[in-house]
Amino acid sequence: MSAPHQDEMDDAPELLDAEDALEEIDDIEGDVAMDSDDDEPVEINIHNDSIAYFDAHKDSVFTIAQHPTQPTLIATGGSEGDGDDAPGKGYVFDTSPVVGRPVLPPSYNADPNASQQKSTELQPLFTIEGHTDSINTLAFTLPRGEFLVSGGLDGRMRVYKLSFDGRNKASFAFVGEASEVPEINWLAPCPVPTTSQTGVANTIALGASDGSIWVYTIDPSDEASPLSIVQSYFLHTESCTAGAWSPDGKFLATVSEDSSLLVWDVWGEAAAKGLTNENGQTVVSLNGSDQRFAVEGGLYSVAIDPKTSFVAVGGAGGAIKIVGLPRLGSDSNLAPSKPTKGKAKGGDAGGGQAGTILADLHTQGDGIETLSFSPQNSLLAAGSVDGSIVIYDTSRRFAVRRHIKEAHDEFSVVKVEFVQGLGDGWLLTSCGMDGVVRRWDVRGAAGASTESMVKEWKGHRGDGEGGGVLGFVQGSTGERIVTAGDDGVVLVFEA
């Protein structure tokens, strides 16, 4: 389009007369500074407790994974920018070079004036590429972490084989990829207990945006098909939001935005005992058509207790449902899952009541984003969008043991996880969109004071706007916590 027409005479600049141009004006007041609304600079103080950091990501770090036998090996994933067409990218780095901070304060040093230890910058060992959209989930396979698996919003699952040289330095080789779904929401490696006769090593499950679930076994020796499909399921009608294996690797529980819970008999052991539902695939199948199970707004978290007695699911509005699972012992004579009207019971009550709703909990005021069972105690932790954490006693009819109402102030709790090998199963770690990681000691009688925070770690921007903590790993001991930041930074904290 052409520029609008302008009148040359009307737009001509006005010129000063020669006499006016030569006139001098005395400077009486001298130079006068211009007014400014910001007379003083704004000082921003960022508290940073980290001992190391990794900042190669150009945008939010959406996911983080830790190697099961080499806990210093960390994988992170995100995108290469905030544009809609930004490709996904991830990294693997090693935290073993990081030196812990001294226990005593600087005043106890031989030279109190010596400079304090600075946070260590970590360098990538390997770059995860090949995704055209964000990498939003990562996992190492079990039991030995032989493979690293990445899942993206491009629907691709890519697999890399790990090798270690004589100096224990890791290297990675691409094995193959699968692309069966529009978007991958989550990955979950199948546990393989030493006593297991069912689970297969290097098996991984994924949940997709179209509601489907896929289970693969990875075997690079099969060059024609290194990724073998074990099972594929299509009973969810909306996005599959979360999935969790039972600790014995026999069941896979999944939930969906359609408010359904399905517990899959992946290896066919329940079917062999006649314990599956009419569909022949599940041992538990519940949805909103059962008013006692209905959760308006969908389900978004799931966990199975250490004894595989029951499954907990969390959803919109603060709803938590506890559902019994079947026992698969050789002497089992249980019937298949059929919803019943049995009253809520705790402890091991779910063993003989597959599909029974054991408890309907509603303590928190907003969606339940995360659930975790204690490995040693009868405890269930739930983290909510309302910023609170609730601890339930599963041995006492799921009574509330603690309600930490402002665990992360008004910001959403993203993840809660009990520490496996520290604190006898009483220590719980949490992170939230406030950018803070906290650890809680939840021992004590029911109704005890909520002042149970042991320690907190800061370093991410926080405030809920691009600075929250989107995940963490803490190994089996909880001695070091590594975070995935919405601010694009990964931080290493020392407990």
Secondary structure, DSSP 8 states (H G I E B T S, - for coil): -------HHHHS-----HHHHH-----SS-------S--S----------SEEE---SS-EEEEEE-SS-TTEEEEEEESSSSTT--EEEEEEE-TT-----SS-GGGSSSTTS-----EE--EEEEEEEESS-EEEEEE-TTT--EEEEEETTS-EEEEEEEE-TT--EEEEEEEEE--SS-EEEEEE----TT-SS--TTEEEEEETTS-EEEEEE-TT-TT-SEEEEEEE---SS-EEEEEE-TTSSEEEEEETT--EEEEETTSHHHHTT-S-TTSSEEEEE-TTSTTT--TT-EEEEEE-TTSSEEEEEEGGG-EEEEE-----TT---------------TTGGGG-TT-EEEEE--SSS-EEEEEE-SSSSEEEEEETTS-EEEEETTTTTEEEEEETTTTTTS-EEEEEE-SSSGGGTEEEEEETTS-EEEEE--SSTT--S--EEEEE--S--TTSS--EEEEE-TTT-SEEEEEETTS-EEEEE-
